């Protein structure tokens, strides 16, 4: 009898834990807006990667022909793009962990 009582308690605890986990999973799901935000972030990240690639290629190919002002402008733009990329990656990771 003692053994059966212990088994019943174990089953109850397991059921409770699994229900608790299901509730946690449900509450961690992304909302429609968050899913939409992830897609927009991914799209923007792709665009930024393309822009960074274009600017890096421009620097490589035209380095000797660029004026110092043009070079500075390109490097400033690269820096802004990298900062924006970091912001987007942080937000994307935050949403991904929530999912």
N, C-alpha and C positions, 0 to 999 in steps of 0.2 A: 504494500500500500504506500509506503514511504517513497519507494522508487517511482510509482505512478504519479504521485503528487509532484515530485521533482521534475518529472518529464513534462507534466502539464505546465509547470512554471516556466520551464525552458521554452516550450512552444509559445506560450503567451509572450515571453520576452522577445523571442525571435519575430513573432508577428508584429509586435509593437515597434521593434527596430525597423523592420522592413516598411511598415506604414510611415514611420518617421522619415526614412530615407526617400520614399516616394514623394512625400510632401515637400521635402527639401529640394528634390529634383524639379518638381513642378514650380516651386517658387523661384528657382534659379533659371528657369527658361527665359529666353529673351522675348520682349514684347515685339509687336509688329514694327514699331518705330525703331527699336534697337536693331532688329534684323535689317531694316532698310538702311540704317546708319552704317552697319558693317559693309553693305554693298557699296554705298557711296564712298566710304573710306577706302575700300579696296580699289575702286575706280580712280580716286584721286591719287592714291599711292602709285598706281601704274603710270598715271600722267606725270607725276613728279619724277619717277624713275626715268621716263623718257626724256624729260627736260634736262635732268642731270646728265644723262648720257650725251645729249646733243651739245650741252655746254662743255663737257669734258672733251668731246671730239673736236669742238671748235678750238679749244685751248691747245690741244695736241697738234692740230693741223696748221693753225694760224699763229702760233706762239711768237714766231719771229716777226710777224707782220702786225701784231696788235700793239696799239699805243698803250702806255701805262694806264691811261684813263679807262680804255676799253677793257684791259685785263682786270683792273680793279672792279669795274662794273660787273664783269662776268663772275669773278670770285665772290663778290658780295651777293649776287643772285644765287650762286651755288650754296652759299652759307644759309641764306633764307630758305632755300628749298630743303636743305638738310634739317634745319630746325623744324620746319613744317612736317617733314617726314617723321621725325622723332615724336612729335605731338600725335600724329595720326597712328603711329605704331603703338604708342602707349594706350591710346583710347581703344584701338583694335584689340590689344591684349586684354584690356579690362573687360571688354564685352565678350571676348572669347572665353575667358575664365568663368564668366557668369553663365555661359551656355552649357 
